[in-house]
Amino acid sequence: MPARLILWSAAVFNMGVALAFVVVPDAVMAAMTGEVGSPAIGVMYPFAAAVFAFGLGYAWAAMDLERNRAIIRLAVIGKAIAFLMVLVGVVRGVLLPSAAIGGAFDGLYAGLFVWILRQSAVSR
C-alpha cells in the first residue's frame, strides 16, 4: 500500500507542477530564476508536457506495480536527472537556491522509487 501511495503522490506532484508551468509560467520562472519575462519561458510548455507525461506514468505504475516495474525504473532515472539538473542550476547560479526545494522533492521521490523496486523484488 505505501508504494501505491508514493506513486500516486508523485503523479499529483508532477501534474501540479506541469499545471503551474502552463497556467502561471511567469510566476514559476520568476520563482526559479528571479527573472520576469525571460525568453526561456517558451521552453516551459514542452517541459510541462514531459513533466505531465511522467506524472501519468507514475499513476499508471501505481495501478499495477508488478506489471509496471519498468516504468518505476524509468521514474528513478527521470527523478534523479531532474534532481541533478536543479542542483547544477543552483550551483551555477542559473537557478535561485529556492529552486532546490522542488529539486529536493525529485531527489526524495527517486530514493522512494528505488525503495519501491527493492521492496517489490523482496516480496517476489
Secondary structure as UniProt FT lines:
FT   HELIX           2..23
FT   HELIX           25..33
FT   HELIX           39..43
FT   HELIX           44..63
FT   TURN            65..68
FT   HELIX           69..92
FT   HELIX           97..99
FT   HELIX           100..122
//
